[in-house]
Amino acid sequence: MRTPEGEVAAVSESGEFQRSSSHFTDRITAGGAGGGGRDGQWPVEAGRYRLVVSRACPWASRALVVRRLLGLEEALSLAVTDPIQDERSWRFTLDPDDRDPVLGIRFLGEAYQAREPGYDGGISVPAIVDVPSGELVTNDYQRLTLDLSTEWGPLHRDGAPELYPEALRDEIDERMEGIYQDVNNGVYRAGFAGGQEAYDAAYARLFARLDQVSEHLAERRYLVGDTITEADVRLFTTLVRFDAVYHGHFKCNRNKLTEDRVLWAYARDLFQTPGFGDTVDFDHIKRHYYQVHQDINPTRIVPRGPDLRGWRTAHHRQELGGRPFGDGTPPPPPPTAEVIQPL
């Protein structure tokens, strides 16, 4: 099977949802090859690459947040797909003539085919495409944002925060691994479970981890250290979707995010931080999940709720201290073409 985000996945005989690893794992690095990345390394170069995302996808949302925080908008251009893909993959129907104006393609799958003719695997976002050749470079969502932080440094804006500081990487990695297994991927393991036992196990692990994270954040503003790190970005992109889709649609319904005092305040704090909430499109999120997951929602009805105005209410997390951007500064407002209708 393929997830609605385009990745290849399977359900085991015991009913457990199993996500496959990324197929294209080349990296864009400061010491990358000068040419076409034949050794799996591509050079960091302003204007050479295009980041393709769906604003519905939590993995792509990581890249959107990190790109904004680091100020890479001019160095790494952005293509946003329609939240509803079809059997031909993610499509550029939000653009004139249903074609990406930079890559000149109608479907992201065309960049995959340019990279590997005859490829018949998953076509997922986020993806980075080499503009001159039209070839996909990477769809490795786990590594992509870390490289934006560590390899693209010369192109960061003045005042960009350190999202993956070397001194804290072991702790960040440990936090991210537990959150990925039980929360980021855990909601999918519950939502796409093929049997009661598999669902029950995923549900239990999800809420056990959320309880642990809630306790951890009760007296500290961020997951690691006193500034925003990659770990916060990765947790946020699941939390911001929780009540809108995961609670009901994926049956992750022990409680809503709004019913956990700590996590709800933490999520609002990040949402109201420049670079986070201004990348979130709840319309794309809801239409994607409810209209694409026809096995779960055969009527394709998109619910009207929940009321989203609470995301702008006071959170009081600043009372815990912390410095959101460390020694850096907030990012400026997003480019005009990337502004999302505010709540």
JOSUL-V264090 format. One record per residue. N is the residue number from 1. RES is the residue in one small letter. PSI is psi in degrees with one decimal (* if undefined). Layout:
n=N res=RES psi=PSI
n=N res=RES psi=PSI
This chain:
n=1 res=m psi=164.5
n=2 res=r psi=138.7
n=3 res=t psi=158.4
n=4 res=p psi=-18.2
n=5 res=e psi=-10.4
n=6 res=g psi=-5.7
n=7 res=e psi=153.0
n=8 res=v psi=132.8
n=9 res=a psi=170.4
n=10 res=a psi=161.4
n=11 res=v psi=122.6
n=12 res=s psi=172.7
n=13 res=e psi=-27.7
n=14 res=s psi=2.4
n=15 res=g psi=10.1
n=16 res=e psi=132.1
n=17 res=f psi=129.9
n=18 res=q psi=115.8
n=19 res=r psi=134.2
n=20 res=s psi=163.1
n=21 res=s psi=163.1
n=22 res=s psi=141.3
n=23 res=h psi=-35.7
n=24 res=f psi=106.5
n=25 res=t psi=24.9
n=26 res=d psi=157.7
n=27 res=r psi=149.9
n=28 res=i psi=112.4
n=29 res=t psi=161.8
n=30 res=a psi=-28.7
n=31 res=g psi=23.3
n=32 res=g psi=166.6
n=33 res=a psi=149.8
n=34 res=g psi=-15.8
n=35 res=g psi=-122.0
n=36 res=g psi=21.1
n=37 res=g psi=32.4
n=38 res=r psi=-21.0
n=39 res=d psi=15.7
n=40 res=g psi=4.2
n=41 res=q psi=126.2
n=42 res=w psi=149.5
n=43 res=p psi=141.8
n=44 res=v psi=126.8
n=45 res=e psi=119.8
n=46 res=a psi=131.8
n=47 res=g psi=-5.9
n=48 res=r psi=-29.7
n=49 res=y psi=159.2
n=50 res=r psi=126.9
n=51 res=l psi=121.5
n=52 res=v psi=126.2
n=53 res=v psi=160.4
n=54 res=s psi=131.9
n=55 res=r psi=-10.0
n=56 res=a psi=-27.8
n=57 res=c psi=127.8
n=58 res=p psi=-31.4
n=59 res=w psi=-41.4
n=60 res=a psi=-34.0
n=61 res=s psi=-31.7
n=62 res=r psi=-48.1
n=63 res=a psi=-37.1
n=64 res=l psi=-44.9
n=65 res=v psi=-48.4
n=66 res=v psi=-43.0
n=67 res=r psi=-41.7
n=68 res=r psi=-47.6
n=69 res=l psi=-37.6
n=70 res=l psi=-9.2
n=71 res=g psi=40.2
n=72 res=l psi=14.9
n=73 res=e psi=-40.6
n=74 res=e psi=-31.2
n=75 res=a psi=-31.2
n=76 res=l psi=102.3
n=77 res=s psi=164.4
n=78 res=l psi=133.2
n=79 res=a psi=127.7
n=80 res=v psi=124.5
n=81 res=t psi=165.0
n=82 res=d psi=138.7
n=83 res=p psi=-16.5
n=84 res=i psi=106.2
n=85 res=q psi=164.5
n=86 res=d psi=-168.2
n=87 res=e psi=-13.6
n=88 res=r psi=5.0
n=89 res=s psi=-171.4
n=90 res=w psi=136.4
n=91 res=r psi=153.7
n=92 res=f psi=48.3
n=93 res=t psi=-1.2
n=94 res=l psi=-10.5
n=95 res=d psi=157.5
n=96 res=p psi=138.2
n=97 res=d psi=19.9
n=98 res=d psi=38.1
n=99 res=r psi=135.0
n=100 res=d psi=128.2
n=101 res=p psi=-19.5
n=102 res=v psi=-48.4
n=103 res=l psi=-22.3
n=104 res=g psi=20.1
n=105 res=i psi=156.0
n=106 res=r psi=-26.6
n=107 res=f psi=142.2
n=108 res=l psi=-31.3
n=109 res=g psi=-23.8
n=110 res=e psi=-34.8
n=111 res=a psi=-34.7
n=112 res=y psi=-42.9
n=113 res=q psi=-35.1
n=114 res=a psi=-34.9
n=115 res=r psi=-42.7
n=116 res=e psi=89.4
n=117 res=p psi=134.4
n=118 res=g psi=-0.8
n=119 res=y psi=131.0
n=120 res=d psi=22.3
n=121 res=g psi=-164.8
n=122 res=g psi=146.3
n=123 res=i psi=101.6
n=124 res=s psi=162.0
n=125 res=v psi=153.2
n=126 res=p psi=154.5
n=127 res=a psi=143.1
n=128 res=i psi=128.9
n=129 res=v psi=137.9
n=130 res=d psi=115.2
n=131 res=v psi=-46.7
n=132 res=p psi=-40.6
n=133 res=s psi=-18.9
n=134 res=g psi=9.6
n=135 res=e psi=143.8
n=136 res=l psi=137.5
n=137 res=v psi=-50.9
n=138 res=t psi=147.0
n=139 res=n psi=24.7
n=140 res=d psi=86.5
n=141 res=y psi=-23.2
n=142 res=q psi=-34.1
n=143 res=r psi=-28.4
n=144 res=l psi=-50.3
n=145 res=t psi=-31.5
n=146 res=l psi=-38.6
n=147 res=d psi=-35.6
n=148 res=l psi=-36.8
n=149 res=s psi=-41.1
n=150 res=t psi=-27.7
n=151 res=e psi=-23.2
n=152 res=w psi=17.0
n=153 res=g psi=-45.5
n=154 res=p psi=-18.1
n=155 res=l psi=0.4
n=156 res=h psi=153.8
n=157 res=r psi=158.5
n=158 res=d psi=131.1
n=159 res=g psi=8.9
n=160 res=a psi=139.0
n=161 res=p psi=160.2
n=162 res=e psi=106.0
n=163 res=l psi=-15.7
n=164 res=y psi=60.5
n=165 res=p psi=136.5
n=166 res=e psi=-40.0
n=167 res=a psi=-21.0
n=168 res=l psi=7.9
n=169 res=r psi=-38.6
n=170 res=d psi=-44.8
n=171 res=e psi=-40.7
n=172 res=i psi=-46.5
n=173 res=d psi=-42.0
n=174 res=e psi=-44.2
n=175 res=r psi=-46.1
n=176 res=m psi=-36.3
n=177 res=e psi=-46.4
n=178 res=g psi=-40.9
n=179 res=i psi=-39.7
n=180 res=y psi=-51.9
n=181 res=q psi=-43.4
n=182 res=d psi=-23.7
n=183 res=v psi=-66.2
n=184 res=n psi=-53.0
n=185 res=n psi=-19.5
n=186 res=g psi=-37.3
n=187 res=v psi=-34.2
n=188 res=y psi=-37.9
n=189 res=r psi=-32.1
n=190 res=a psi=-48.0
n=191 res=g psi=-33.6
n=192 res=f psi=14.0
n=193 res=a psi=141.2
n=194 res=g psi=8.4
n=195 res=g psi=162.5
n=196 res=q psi=-44.2
n=197 res=e psi=-42.6
n=198 res=a psi=-41.9
n=199 res=y psi=-47.5
n=200 res=d psi=-40.6
n=201 res=a psi=-44.1
n=202 res=a psi=-42.2
n=203 res=y psi=-45.6
n=204 res=a psi=-43.8
n=205 res=r psi=-38.9
n=206 res=l psi=-53.2
n=207 res=f psi=-25.7
n=208 res=a psi=-42.2
n=209 res=r psi=-42.2
n=210 res=l psi=-38.2
n=211 res=d psi=-42.2
n=212 res=q psi=-44.5
n=213 res=v psi=-39.2
n=214 res=s psi=-43.1
n=215 res=e psi=-41.3
n=216 res=h psi=-37.3
n=217 res=l psi=-0.6
n=218 res=a psi=-31.8
n=219 res=e psi=15.0
n=220 res=r psi=145.5
n=221 res=r psi=-34.6
n=222 res=y psi=166.3
n=223 res=l psi=-40.4
n=224 res=v psi=125.2
n=225 res=g psi=-161.4
n=226 res=d psi=17.9
n=227 res=t psi=166.6
n=228 res=i psi=134.1
n=229 res=t psi=177.1
n=230 res=e psi=-32.9
n=231 res=a psi=-40.5
n=232 res=d psi=-39.4
n=233 res=v psi=-45.7
n=234 res=r psi=-36.1
n=235 res=l psi=-40.8
n=236 res=f psi=-43.4
n=237 res=t psi=-20.7
n=238 res=t psi=-44.3
n=239 res=l psi=-37.8
n=240 res=v psi=-20.7
n=241 res=r psi=-3.9
n=242 res=f psi=-58.2
n=243 res=d psi=-32.9
n=244 res=a psi=-35.5
n=245 res=v psi=-43.5
n=246 res=y psi=-35.4
n=247 res=h psi=-50.2
n=248 res=g psi=-50.3
n=249 res=h psi=-40.9
n=250 res=f psi=8.3
n=251 res=k psi=31.1
n=252 res=c psi=67.0
n=253 res=n psi=28.8
n=254 res=r psi=-43.5
n=255 res=n psi=160.0
n=256 res=k psi=161.6
n=257 res=l psi=-41.3
n=258 res=t psi=-13.5
n=259 res=e psi=-2.4
n=260 res=d psi=105.8
n=261 res=r psi=-44.0
n=262 res=v psi=-52.4
n=263 res=l psi=-35.0
n=264 res=w psi=-42.6
n=265 res=a psi=-41.9
n=266 res=y psi=-46.3
n=267 res=a psi=-39.3
n=268 res=r psi=-37.8
n=269 res=d psi=-48.8
n=270 res=l psi=-42.7
n=271 res=f psi=-38.0
n=272 res=q psi=-2.2
n=273 res=t psi=128.2
n=274 res=p psi=133.3
n=275 res=g psi=-16.8
n=276 res=f psi=-77.2
n=277 res=g psi=-27.8
n=278 res=d psi=1.7
n=279 res=t psi=-3.2
n=280 res=v psi=128.7
n=281 res=d psi=97.3
n=282 res=f psi=-29.4
n=283 res=d psi=-47.4
n=284 res=h psi=-42.9
n=285 res=i psi=-52.2
n=286 res=k psi=-43.6
n=287 res=r psi=-38.5
n=288 res=h psi=-57.2
n=289 res=y psi=-46.7
n=290 res=y psi=-24.5
n=291 res=q psi=-24.3
n=292 res=v psi=-34.7
n=293 res=h psi=69.9
n=294 res=q psi=-24.5
n=295 res=d psi=-32.0
n=296 res=i psi=-37.0
n=297 res=n psi=74.5
n=298 res=p psi=-24.1
n=299 res=t psi=-17.3
n=300 res=r psi=21.9
n=301 res=i psi=130.8
n=302 res=v psi=119.9
n=303 res=p psi=150.2
n=304 res=r psi=-36.5
n=305 res=g psi=-176.3
n=306 res=p psi=169.4
n=307 res=d psi=120.7
n=308 res=l psi=-3.2
n=309 res=r psi=-21.6
n=310 res=g psi=-21.3
n=311 res=w psi=-19.0
n=312 res=r psi=3.7
n=313 res=t psi=160.1
n=314 res=a psi=140.9
n=315 res=h psi=-25.0
n=316 res=h psi=13.7
n=317 res=r psi=-21.8
n=318 res=q psi=-20.7
n=319 res=e psi=-16.6
n=320 res=l psi=-2.4
n=321 res=g psi=-144.4
n=322 res=g psi=156.1
n=323 res=r psi=100.8
n=324 res=p psi=-45.6
n=325 res=f psi=15.5
n=326 res=g psi=-127.2
n=327 res=d psi=3.4
n=328 res=g psi=-160.1
n=329 res=t psi=161.7
n=330 res=p psi=152.8
n=331 res=p psi=154.0
n=332 res=p psi=172.4
n=333 res=p psi=153.6
n=334 res=p psi=157.0
n=335 res=p psi=148.9
n=336 res=t psi=-41.9
n=337 res=a psi=-13.4
n=338 res=e psi=5.3
n=339 res=v psi=133.5
n=340 res=i psi=143.0
n=341 res=q psi=121.6
n=342 res=p psi=158.8
n=343 res=l psi=*
